[in-house]
């Protein structure tokens, strides 16, 4: 199994640039950037659609409160389970092939999700959407690194791509809220994904960095099993962490992760080279993804549904309110490339976490006040922080591995991001709904916890930055 150190990372970067200028390199870099950004935006729109339609979807599917976390956690579960696999497959067998296959699958599974009639079928459709989105997100950065081999071009491309992550998050609730029903919204998003897949057939050119060997199927199965067990434990844990099913699921998570580690050490073409865990750059990338999921995604995935329940806001009004947060995130992410040379990407991560923490504290008492106006300062601060995070994360992911393994590096970071998301959503819902003092008090507890975790994220990235 190949091992990477700082010298081999640097050497592999220069080698990767030479590889990417071969005849197989993409000849349409602008089209590559446009298509990967569009597909990423649609994937994130699909991801955030239930944020605004959760109440109607749960009512239509007769989903009890205890199971509503599954409606939100289906897609991040599919993402977390398949991102590493998708990244490795993209590098080894073709980034264009994986990207187009993922975009096509996203269109089909999203449209089918709108036709489901039970919580189980909807959750399964959401998991399938997450798996398809994993193929898109993991292969996109690999395509961009190949299309933009120069550092300046790579900075521009990853900055635009990161901005469209925020753009998708911003547009998803608006599109879902503007549709006559959540089912129509899923049909529209599915059609958008299919359109992007059709448009990408001609301009995208194949690129890959094959290592030889077979796909790491056993690694995918053990890692996926560990994540399913973990998410199930986190979802069921809100009713008691010492209950037998929860303890057994946590034990199964540990056992599956131990088996995954053993498999990765023995296979010739692992999903992830475990030696990377010794490198500060890679650890900073992983920590950035994990704490983004725990703090930003975990809190803001449930706040819209909470506002509809407590302040009786309509889905569309809630979407417009949260556009302040997500729209600012998009604008800041798009402009963050101007900080290059003055503020390092890992310092941007630390700044983003700290701004989110201040924003969460600023929203304390907002739910209990009965007025959405009290949310505005926190949404503004949180939006700026989220924009810095979304701009810096893709560049940190690319910098943390050799460039010819960019898809694997992207998949690894985003795996941690959506593991954090699953845990963050389950934790937020548990904190809000388990408080004996009411939803307003529970929301304040969740915001304090989110702020503390964000500070821990800033500290961890800062410490790793100093060591790198």
C-alpha positions as CSV (number, residue, x, y, z in Angstrom):
1,X,0.0,0.0,0.0
2,X,1.5,3.4,-1.0
3,X,2.5,5.7,1.8
4,X,2.7,9.5,1.6
5,X,5.0,11.9,3.3
6,X,5.6,15.6,2.8
7,X,8.2,15.0,0.1
8,X,6.1,12.5,-1.8
9,X,3.1,14.9,-1.6
10,X,5.2,17.7,-3.2
11,X,6.7,15.4,-5.8
12,X,3.3,13.9,-6.6
13,X,1.9,17.3,-7.1
14,X,4.4,18.2,-9.8
15,X,3.9,14.8,-11.3
16,X,0.2,15.2,-11.3
17,X,0.4,18.5,-13.2
18,X,2.5,16.8,-15.9
19,X,-0.1,14.0,-16.1
20,X,-3.0,16.5,-16.3
21,X,-1.4,18.2,-19.4
22,X,-1.5,14.9,-21.3
23,X,-4.0,14.5,-24.2
24,X,-6.6,13.1,-21.8
25,X,-6.7,16.4,-19.9
26,X,-10.0,18.3,-20.2
27,X,-9.9,20.8,-23.1
28,X,-12.9,22.9,-21.8
29,X,-11.9,24.1,-18.4
30,X,-14.7,26.8,-18.2
31,X,-17.3,24.2,-19.2
32,X,-15.9,21.8,-16.6
33,X,-16.1,24.5,-13.9
34,X,-19.7,25.4,-14.9
35,X,-20.9,21.8,-15.0
36,X,-19.3,20.7,-11.8
37,X,-20.5,23.8,-10.0
38,X,-24.1,23.3,-11.4
39,X,-24.2,19.7,-10.4
40,X,-22.8,20.5,-7.0
41,X,-25.5,23.2,-6.5
42,X,-28.3,20.8,-7.5
43,X,-26.9,18.1,-5.1
44,X,-26.9,20.7,-2.2
45,X,-30.4,21.9,-3.2
46,X,-31.6,18.3,-2.9
47,X,-29.7,18.0,0.4
48,X,-31.4,21.1,1.9
49,X,-34.9,20.7,0.5
50,X,-36.2,18.8,3.6
51,X,-34.9,21.6,5.8
52,X,-37.9,23.8,4.7
53,X,-40.4,21.0,3.9
54,X,-39.8,18.8,7.0
55,X,-43.1,19.6,8.6
56,X,-45.2,18.9,5.5
57,X,-43.2,15.8,4.6
58,X,-43.5,14.4,8.1
59,X,-47.2,15.1,8.1
60,X,-47.8,13.5,4.7
61,X,-45.7,10.4,5.5
62,X,-47.1,10.1,9.1
63,X,-43.6,10.4,10.6
64,X,-43.5,10.6,14.4
65,X,-41.3,13.2,16.0
66,X,-38.8,10.5,17.2
67,X,-38.1,9.5,13.6
68,X,-37.9,12.9,11.9
69,X,-34.1,12.9,12.2
70,X,-34.1,10.1,9.6
71,X,-35.9,12.4,7.1
72,X,-32.9,14.8,7.5
73,X,-30.1,12.3,7.9
74,X,-30.8,10.0,5.0
75,X,-28.8,12.0,2.5
76,X,-25.8,12.8,4.8
77,X,-25.7,9.0,5.6
78,X,-25.5,8.1,1.9
79,X,-22.9,10.9,1.4
80,X,-20.7,9.8,4.3
81,X,-20.8,6.1,3.4
82,X,-20.0,6.5,-0.3
83,X,-17.7,9.6,-0.5
84,X,-14.5,7.7,0.1
85,X,-15.5,5.0,-2.3
86,X,-16.6,7.5,-4.9
87,X,-13.3,9.4,-4.6
88,X,-11.2,6.3,-5.0
89,X,-13.3,5.1,-8.0
90,X,-13.1,8.5,-9.7
91,X,-9.3,8.6,-9.4
92,X,-8.8,5.0,-10.5
93,X,-11.6,4.5,-13.1
94,X,-12.4,8.0,-14.4
95,X,-13.7,11.2,-12.9
96,X,-15.9,12.0,-15.8
97,X,-17.5,8.5,-15.7
98,X,-18.2,8.8,-11.9
99,X,-19.4,12.4,-12.2
100,X,-21.9,11.7,-15.0
101,X,-23.1,8.5,-13.4
102,X,-23.7,10.3,-10.1
103,X,-25.5,13.2,-11.7
104,X,-27.8,10.8,-13.6
105,X,-28.5,8.7,-10.5
106,X,-29.2,11.9,-8.5
107,X,-31.9,12.9,-11.0
108,X,-33.6,9.5,-10.9
109,X,-33.5,9.0,-7.2
110,X,-34.6,12.5,-6.4
111,X,-37.6,12.2,-8.7
112,X,-38.5,8.8,-7.2
113,X,-38.2,10.3,-3.7
114,X,-41.1,12.5,-4.5
115,X,-43.3,9.5,-5.2
116,X,-42.7,7.6,-1.9
117,X,-45.5,7.1,0.6
118,X,-43.8,6.0,3.8
119,X,-41.0,7.2,6.1
120,X,-38.9,4.1,5.3
121,X,-39.1,4.5,1.5
122,X,-38.4,8.2,1.7
123,X,-35.4,7.6,3.9
124,X,-34.1,4.9,1.5
125,X,-34.6,7.4,-1.4
126,X,-32.7,10.0,0.5
127,X,-29.8,7.6,1.2
128,X,-29.7,6.8,-2.5
129,X,-29.6,10.6,-3.3
130,X,-26.7,10.9,-0.9
131,X,-24.8,8.1,-2.6
132,X,-25.4,9.8,-6.0
133,X,-24.3,13.2,-4.5
134,X,-21.1,11.5,-3.2
135,X,-20.1,10.6,-6.7
136,X,-20.7,14.2,-7.8
137,X,-18.9,15.9,-4.9
138,X,-15.9,13.6,-4.9
139,X,-15.3,13.6,-8.6
140,X,-15.9,17.4,-9.1
141,X,-12.7,18.5,-7.4
142,X,-10.7,15.8,-9.3
143,X,-12.0,17.2,-12.6
144,X,-11.3,20.8,-11.5
145,X,-7.7,20.0,-10.4
146,X,-7.0,18.4,-13.8
147,X,-8.7,21.2,-15.7
148,X,-6.9,24.0,-13.8
149,X,-3.3,22.7,-13.2
150,X,-1.8,26.1,-12.1
151,X,-2.0,27.2,-8.5
152,X,-3.8,30.4,-9.5
153,X,-6.3,28.6,-11.7
154,X,-6.9,26.0,-9.0
155,X,-7.5,28.8,-6.4
156,X,-10.1,30.4,-8.7
157,X,-11.8,27.1,-9.6
158,X,-12.1,25.8,-6.0
159,X,-13.3,29.2,-4.8
160,X,-16.1,29.2,-7.4
161,X,-17.0,25.6,-6.7
162,X,-17.1,26.3,-2.9
163,X,-19.4,29.3,-3.6
164,X,-21.8,27.0,-5.4
165,X,-21.9,24.8,-2.4
166,X,-23.3,27.8,-0.5
167,X,-25.4,28.7,-3.5
168,X,-27.1,25.3,-3.5
169,X,-27.7,25.5,0.2
170,X,-29.3,29.0,-0.4
171,X,-31.4,28.0,-3.4
172,X,-32.7,24.6,-2.1
173,X,-35.1,26.0,0.5
174,X,-36.4,28.7,-1.8
175,X,-37.1,26.2,-4.6
176,X,-38.7,23.8,-2.2
177,X,-40.8,26.5,-0.5
178,X,-42.0,28.0,-3.9
179,X,-43.3,24.7,-5.2
180,X,-47.0,23.6,-4.6
181,X,-45.8,20.6,-2.6
182,X,-42.7,18.9,-1.5
183,X,-43.4,16.2,-4.1
184,X,-43.3,18.7,-6.9
185,X,-40.1,20.1,-5.5
186,X,-38.4,16.8,-5.7
187,X,-39.6,16.3,-9.3
188,X,-38.2,19.7,-10.3
189,X,-34.8,19.0,-8.7
190,X,-34.6,15.6,-10.3
191,X,-35.2,17.1,-13.7
192,X,-32.5,19.7,-13.1
193,X,-30.0,17.0,-12.3
194,X,-30.9,15.0,-15.4
195,X,-30.4,18.2,-17.5
196,X,-26.9,18.8,-16.1
197,X,-26.1,15.1,-16.8
198,X,-27.2,15.6,-20.5
199,X,-25.2,18.8,-20.9
200,X,-22.1,17.2,-19.5
201,X,-21.9,14.4,-22.0
202,X,-20.0,16.3,-24.7
203,X,-17.6,19.0,-23.0
204,X,-16.2,16.8,-20.2
205,X,-13.2,14.8,-21.0
206,X,-12.0,11.8,-19.0
207,X,-9.1,12.0,-16.5
208,X,-7.8,9.5,-14.0
209,X,-4.8,8.4,-12.0
210,X,-5.1,4.6,-11.9
211,X,-3.2,2.7,-9.2
212,X,-4.0,-0.8,-10.5
213,X,-5.8,-3.5,-8.4
214,X,-9.4,-4.1,-7.6
215,X,-12.0,-1.7,-6.1
216,X,-12.0,-1.8,-2.2
217,X,-15.4,-3.4,-1.9
218,X,-14.7,-4.9,1.5
219,X,-13.6,-1.6,2.8
220,X,-16.7,0.1,1.4
221,X,-18.9,-2.5,3.1
222,X,-17.3,-2.3,6.5
223,X,-17.1,1.5,6.5
224,X,-20.7,1.8,5.3
225,X,-21.9,-0.6,8.0
226,X,-20.1,1.4,10.7
227,X,-21.8,4.6,9.5
228,X,-25.2,3.1,9.4
229,X,-24.8,1.7,13.0
230,X,-23.5,5.1,14.2
231,X,-26.3,7.2,12.7
232,X,-28.9,4.7,14.0
233,X,-27.3,5.0,17.5
234,X,-27.3,8.8,17.3
235,X,-30.9,8.9,16.2
236,X,-32.2,6.4,18.7
237,X,-30.0,7.9,21.5
238,X,-32.3,10.8,22.0
239,X,-34.7,8.5,23.9
240,X,-31.9,7.2,26.2
241,X,-28.2,6.6,25.6
242,X,-27.9,3.5,27.9
243,X,-30.8,1.6,26.2
244,X,-29.7,-1.9,24.9
245,X,-30.3,-1.1,21.2
246,X,-28.2,2.1,21.4
247,X,-25.3,0.3,23.2
248,X,-25.3,-2.5,20.7
249,X,-25.3,-0.2,17.8
250,X,-22.4,1.8,19.2
251,X,-20.5,-1.5,19.8
252,X,-21.2,-2.5,16.2
253,X,-19.8,0.8,15.1
254,X,-16.5,0.3,16.9
255,X,-16.3,-3.3,15.7
256,X,-16.9,-2.3,12.1
257,X,-14.4,0.5,12.2
258,X,-11.8,-1.8,13.6
259,X,-12.4,-4.2,10.8
260,X,-12.3,-1.4,8.3
261,X,-8.9,-0.3,9.6
262,X,-7.6,-3.9,9.3
263,X,-8.9,-4.1,5.7
264,X,-7.4,-0.8,4.7
265,X,-4.0,-1.8,6.0
266,X,-4.0,-5.1,4.0
267,X,-5.6,-4.1,0.6
268,X,-3.5,-2.9,-2.3
269,X,-5.8,-0.1,-3.3
270,X,-7.5,1.2,-0.1
271,X,-10.2,3.8,-0.1
272,X,-8.0,5.9,2.0
273,X,-4.3,5.7,2.9
274,X,-4.4,5.5,6.7
275,X,-0.8,6.9,6.8
276,X,-2.3,10.3,5.8
277,X,-3.8,10.4,9.4
278,X,-0.2,11.2,10.5
279,X,0.0,14.4,8.4
280,X,-1.2,17.7,9.9
281,X,-2.5,19.0,6.6
282,X,-4.8,16.0,6.2
283,X,-5.9,16.1,9.8
284,X,-6.7,19.8,9.4
285,X,-8.8,19.0,6.4
286,X,-10.6,16.2,8.3
287,X,-11.2,18.4,11.4
288,X,-12.5,21.2,9.2
289,X,-15.0,18.9,7.6
290,X,-16.1,17.2,10.8
291,X,-16.7,20.4,12.8
292,X,-18.5,22.1,9.9
293,X,-21.0,19.2,9.9
294,X,-21.3,19.2,13.7
295,X,-21.8,22.9,14.1
296,X,-23.0,24.7,10.9
297,X,-25.0,21.9,9.2
298,X,-26.2,20.3,12.4
299,X,-27.7,23.6,13.7
300,X,-29.1,25.1,10.5
301,X,-30.6,21.9,9.2
302,X,-33.2,22.0,12.0
303,X,-33.7,25.7,12.8
304,X,-36.1,26.3,9.9
305,X,-38.4,23.5,11.0
306,X,-38.2,24.8,14.6
307,X,-39.1,28.4,13.5
308,X,-42.2,27.1,11.6
309,X,-43.2,25.1,14.7
310,X,-42.6,27.9,17.3
311,X,-43.1,31.1,15.5
312,X,-45.7,29.7,13.0
313,X,-43.9,31.0,10.0
314,X,-44.8,29.7,6.6
315,X,-42.3,27.5,4.6
316,X,-41.7,30.3,2.1
317,X,-41.2,33.0,4.7
318,X,-38.8,30.8,6.5
319,X,-36.9,30.2,3.3
320,X,-36.6,33.9,2.7
321,X,-35.3,34.5,6.2
322,X,-32.7,31.8,5.9
323,X,-31.7,33.2,2.5
324,X,-30.0,36.0,4.5
325,X,-27.7,33.3,6.0
326,X,-27.2,31.2,3.0
327,X,-27.0,34.1,0.5
328,X,-24.3,35.8,2.5
329,X,-22.5,32.5,2.6
330,X,-22.6,32.3,-1.2
331,X,-21.3,35.9,-1.7
332,X,-18.6,35.5,0.9
333,X,-17.4,32.2,-0.5
334,X,-17.3,33.7,-4.0
335,X,-15.2,36.6,-2.9
336,X,-13.0,34.8,-0.4
337,X,-10.4,34.1,-3.1
338,X,-9.4,37.7,-2.8
339,X,-7.9,36.8,0.6
340,X,-5.3,34.5,-1.1
341,X,-1.8,35.5,-0.2
342,X,-3.0,37.4,2.9
343,X,-5.0,34.9,4.8
344,X,-4.2,31.2,4.6
345,X,-7.0,28.7,3.9
346,X,-6.7,27.1,7.4
347,X,-6.8,30.5,9.0
348,X,-10.0,31.1,7.0
349,X,-11.4,27.9,8.5
350,X,-10.6,29.1,12.1
351,X,-12.2,32.5,11.3
352,X,-15.3,30.8,9.9
353,X,-15.7,28.7,13.0
354,X,-15.4,31.6,15.3
355,X,-17.9,33.7,13.4
356,X,-20.4,30.8,13.5
357,X,-19.8,30.6,17.3
358,X,-20.5,34.3,17.8
359,X,-23.6,34.0,15.5
360,X,-25.0,31.1,17.5
361,X,-24.5,33.0,20.8
362,X,-26.2,36.1,19.2
363,X,-29.3,34.0,18.5
364,X,-29.8,33.0,22.1
365,X,-33.3,33.9,23.2
366,X,-34.5,34.4,19.7
367,X,-36.9,31.5,19.7
368,X,-38.4,32.5,23.1
369,X,-38.8,36.1,22.1
370,X,-41.5,35.3,19.6
371,X,-39.9,37.5,16.9
372,X,-37.8,36.4,13.9
373,X,-36.1,39.8,13.9
374,X,-34.0,38.6,16.9
375,X,-32.5,36.0,14.5
376,X,-31.0,38.6,12.1
377,X,-27.6,39.4,13.8
378,X,-26.8,35.7,14.3
379,X,-27.8,34.8,10.7
380,X,-25.6,37.5,9.3
381,X,-22.5,36.5,11.4
382,X,-23.2,32.8,10.7
383,X,-23.6,33.4,7.0
384,X,-20.2,35.1,6.8
385,X,-18.6,32.3,8.8
386,X,-20.2,29.7,6.6
387,X,-19.0,31.4,3.5
388,X,-15.4,31.4,4.7
389,X,-15.7,27.7,5.6
390,X,-17.2,26.7,2.2
391,X,-14.4,28.7,0.4
392,X,-11.5,27.2,2.3
393,X,-12.6,23.6,2.7
394,X,-12.2,22.5,-1.0
395,X,-8.7,24.1,-1.2
396,X,-7.6,22.5,2.0
397,X,-8.8,19.2,0.8
398,X,-6.8,19.5,-2.4
399,X,-3.7,20.7,-0.6
400,X,-3.9,17.8,1.9
401,X,-3.1,15.0,-0.6
402,X,-1.1,14.6,-3.8
403,X,-2.9,16.3,-6.7
404,X,-3.4,13.1,-8.6
405,X,-5.4,11.8,-5.6
406,X,-7.6,15.0,-5.4
407,X,-10.9,13.1,-5.7
408,X,-9.9,10.8,-2.8
409,X,-8.8,13.9,-0.7
410,X,-12.1,15.6,-1.4
411,X,-14.0,12.4,-0.6
412,X,-12.2,12.0,2.7
413,X,-12.8,15.5,3.9
414,X,-16.5,15.5,2.9
415,X,-16.9,12.1,4.5
416,X,-15.9,13.7,7.8
417,X,-18.2,16.6,7.0
418,X,-21.3,14.5,6.6
419,X,-20.4,12.2,9.5
420,X,-20.4,15.4,11.5
421,X,-23.7,16.4,9.9
422,X,-25.4,13.2,10.9
423,X,-24.2,13.6,14.4
424,X,-25.0,17.3,14.5
425,X,-28.5,16.9,13.3
426,X,-29.3,14.1,15.7
427,X,-27.7,16.0,18.6
428,X,-29.5,19.3,17.7
429,X,-32.9,17.6,17.6
430,X,-32.2,15.7,20.8
431,X,-31.2,18.9,22.6
432,X,-34.2,20.9,21.4
433,X,-36.9,18.3,21.9
434,X,-35.6,16.7,25.1
435,X,-35.6,19.8,27.2
436,X,-38.2,19.8,30.0
437,X,-38.4,23.6,29.9
438,X,-39.8,23.7,26.3
439,X,-38.6,24.1,22.7
440,X,-37.3,27.7,23.3
441,X,-35.0,26.6,26.1
442,X,-33.9,23.5,24.2
443,X,-33.0,25.7,21.2
444,X,-30.8,27.9,23.4
445,X,-29.0,24.8,24.7
446,X,-28.5,23.6,21.2
447,X,-27.0,27.0,20.2
448,X,-24.6,27.0,23.1
449,X,-23.4,23.5,22.3
450,X,-23.0,24.5,18.6
451,X,-21.0,27.5,19.6
452,X,-18.7,25.5,21.9
453,X,-18.1,22.9,19.2
454,X,-17.3,25.6,16.7
455,X,-14.7,27.1,19.1
456,X,-13.2,23.6,19.4
457,X,-13.1,23.4,15.6
458,X,-11.2,26.6,15.4
459,X,-8.7,25.5,18.0
460,X,-8.1,22.1,16.4
461,X,-7.5,23.7,13.0
462,X,-5.3,26.3,14.5
463,X,-3.2,23.7,16.4
464,X,-2.8,21.6,13.3
465,X,-1.9,24.6,11.3
466,X,0.9,25.5,13.6
467,X,2.3,21.9,13.3
468,X,2.0,21.8,9.5
